[in-house]
Amino acid sequence: MSRSDNIFLFLANDEALRLYDESLNKLLDSKCMDFHMEHVPLNWDEKKHTGEWEDYRVVDYETYRELHHNLCFKYREKLRQSSAQQPDHKKDNGG
């Protein structure tokens, strides 16, 4: 499936949509992770793909990649922070 066979979607809830509609950089620079990126075939089913999301925007491939990368980065940072806050569960070696 080539890029020309796909539509690129930015699916989001209120905060992410508001930030995106103000400017792409506002969303990228925010901590907001309440969005999802998806690529769908040209004959996509809107109800099937938008499901739980409040709204969506069709975006170009470069915007899709930038938003997808940003979302991955935000989740990676969240996971790092979460694991850094977990106590070490080392076995007591009796010593």
CYANA upper distance limits for C-alpha pairs under 8 A (distance plus 0.5 A):
  1 MET  CA      5 ASP  CA      6.60
  1 MET  CA      6 ASN  CA      8.15
  2 SER  CA      6 ASN  CA      7.54
  3 ARG  CA      7 ILE  CA      8.46
  3 ARG  CA     61 TYR  CA      8.16
  5 ASP  CA     41 PRO  CA      6.46
  5 ASP  CA     42 LEU  CA      6.55
  6 ASN  CA     39 HIS  CA      6.49
  6 ASN  CA     40 VAL  CA      5.80
  6 ASN  CA     41 PRO  CA      5.05
  6 ASN  CA     42 LEU  CA      5.93
  7 ILE  CA     39 HIS  CA      6.06
  7 ILE  CA     40 VAL  CA      5.78
  7 ILE  CA     41 PRO  CA      6.58
  7 ILE  CA     42 LEU  CA      6.41
  7 ILE  CA     58 VAL  CA      7.42
  7 ILE  CA     59 VAL  CA      8.26
  8 PHE  CA     37 MET  CA      8.01
  8 PHE  CA     38 GLU  CA      6.52
  8 PHE  CA     39 HIS  CA      4.95
  8 PHE  CA     40 VAL  CA      6.99
  8 PHE  CA     58 VAL  CA      6.24
  8 PHE  CA     59 VAL  CA      5.97
  8 PHE  CA     60 ASP  CA      6.81
  8 PHE  CA     61 TYR  CA      6.92
  8 PHE  CA     64 TYR  CA      6.77
  9 LEU  CA     37 MET  CA      6.25
  9 LEU  CA     38 GLU  CA      5.67
  9 LEU  CA     39 HIS  CA      6.45
  9 LEU  CA     40 VAL  CA      8.11
  9 LEU  CA     56 TYR  CA      7.06
  9 LEU  CA     57 ARG  CA      6.32
  9 LEU  CA     58 VAL  CA      5.24
  9 LEU  CA     59 VAL  CA      6.35
  9 LEU  CA     64 TYR  CA      7.67
 10 PHE  CA     35 PHE  CA      7.56
 10 PHE  CA     36 HIS  CA      6.59
 10 PHE  CA     37 MET  CA      5.48
 10 PHE  CA     38 GLU  CA      7.28
 10 PHE  CA     56 TYR  CA      5.90
 10 PHE  CA     57 ARG  CA      5.67
 10 PHE  CA     58 VAL  CA      6.79
 10 PHE  CA     59 VAL  CA      7.14
 10 PHE  CA     64 TYR  CA      7.61
 11 LEU  CA     35 PHE  CA      6.04
 11 LEU  CA     36 HIS  CA      5.62
 11 LEU  CA     37 MET  CA      6.67
 11 LEU  CA     38 GLU  CA      8.16
 11 LEU  CA     50 THR  CA      7.30
 11 LEU  CA     53 TRP  CA      6.51
 11 LEU  CA     54 GLU  CA      8.16
 11 LEU  CA     55 ASP  CA      6.54
 11 LEU  CA     56 TYR  CA      4.76
 11 LEU  CA     57 ARG  CA      7.10
 12 ALA  CA     16 ALA  CA      6.33
 12 ALA  CA     17 LEU  CA      6.37
 12 ALA  CA     34 ASP  CA      6.55
 12 ALA  CA     35 PHE  CA      4.64
 12 ALA  CA     36 HIS  CA      6.78
 12 ALA  CA     53 TRP  CA      5.94
 12 ALA  CA     54 GLU  CA      6.65
 12 ALA  CA     55 ASP  CA      6.31
 12 ALA  CA     56 TYR  CA      6.49
 13 ASN  CA     17 LEU  CA      6.55
 13 ASN  CA     34 ASP  CA      6.62
 13 ASN  CA     35 PHE  CA      7.03
 13 ASN  CA     53 TRP  CA      6.23
 13 ASN  CA     54 GLU  CA      5.48
 13 ASN  CA     55 ASP  CA      7.02
 14 ASP  CA     18 ARG  CA      6.54
 14 ASP  CA     54 GLU  CA      7.50
 15 GLU  CA     19 LEU  CA      6.73
 15 GLU  CA     32 CYS  CA      7.84
 15 GLU  CA     34 ASP  CA      7.90
 16 ALA  CA     20 TYR  CA      6.49
 16 ALA  CA     27 LEU  CA      7.01
 16 ALA  CA     32 CYS  CA      6.82
 16 ALA  CA     33 MET  CA      7.92
 16 ALA  CA     34 ASP  CA      6.50
 16 ALA  CA     35 PHE  CA      6.86
 17 LEU  CA     21 ASP  CA      6.41
 17 LEU  CA     55 ASP  CA      8.18
 17 LEU  CA     56 TYR  CA      8.46
 18 ARG  CA     22 GLU  CA      6.73
 19 LEU  CA     23 SER  CA      6.73
 19 LEU  CA     24 LEU  CA      7.69
 19 LEU  CA     26 LYS  CA      6.09
 19 LEU  CA     27 LEU  CA      5.48
 20 TYR  CA     24 LEU  CA      5.41
 20 TYR  CA     25 ASN  CA      8.20
 20 TYR  CA     26 LYS  CA      7.19
 20 TYR  CA     27 LEU  CA      5.87
 22 GLU  CA     26 LYS  CA      7.48
 23 SER  CA     27 LEU  CA      7.39
 24 LEU  CA     28 LEU  CA      6.76
 25 ASN  CA     29 ASP  CA      6.34
 26 LYS  CA     30 SER  CA      6.58
 27 LEU  CA     31 LYS  CA      8.37
 27 LEU  CA     32 CYS  CA      7.40
 28 LEU  CA     67 LEU  CA      7.70
 28 LEU  CA     70 ASN  CA      6.82
 31 LYS  CA     74 LYS  CA      7.71
 33 MET  CA     71 LEU  CA      6.80
 33 MET  CA     74 LYS  CA      7.53
 33 MET  CA     75 TYR  CA      8.28
 35 PHE  CA     71 LEU  CA      8.42
 36 HIS  CA     68 HIS  CA      8.20
 36 HIS  CA     71 LEU  CA      8.39
 37 MET  CA     64 TYR  CA      7.23
 37 MET  CA     67 LEU  CA      7.77
 37 MET  CA     68 HIS  CA      6.49
 40 VAL  CA     44 TRP  CA      6.46
 44 TRP  CA     49 HIS  CA      8.16
 45 ASP  CA     49 HIS  CA      6.82
 46 GLU  CA     50 THR  CA      6.40
 47 LYS  CA     51 GLY  CA      6.31
 50 THR  CA     54 GLU  CA      8.29
 50 THR  CA     55 ASP  CA      7.72
 50 THR  CA     56 TYR  CA      7.72
 59 VAL  CA     63 THR  CA      6.59
 59 VAL  CA     64 TYR  CA      6.70
 60 ASP  CA     64 TYR  CA      6.68
 61 TYR  CA     65 ARG  CA      6.70
 62 GLU  CA     66 GLU  CA      6.66
 63 THR  CA     67 LEU  CA      6.55
 64 TYR  CA     68 HIS  CA      6.49
 65 ARG  CA     69 HIS  CA      6.50
 66 GLU  CA     70 ASN  CA      6.62
 67 LEU  CA     71 LEU  CA      6.62
 68 HIS  CA     72 CYS  CA      6.75
 69 HIS  CA     73 PHE  CA      6.65
 70 ASN  CA     74 LYS  CA      6.70
 71 LEU  CA     75 TYR  CA      6.77
 72 CYS  CA     76 ARG  CA      6.60
 73 PHE  CA     77 GLU  CA      6.72
 74 LYS  CA     78 LYS  CA      6.71
 75 TYR  CA     79 LEU  CA      6.60
 76 ARG  CA     80 ARG  CA      6.67
 77 GLU  CA     81 GLN  CA      6.68
 78 LYS  CA     82 SER  CA      6.58
 79 LEU  CA     83 SER  CA      6.57
 80 ARG  CA     84 ALA  CA      6.56
 81 GLN  CA     85 GLN  CA      6.85
 82 SER  CA     86 GLN  CA      7.11
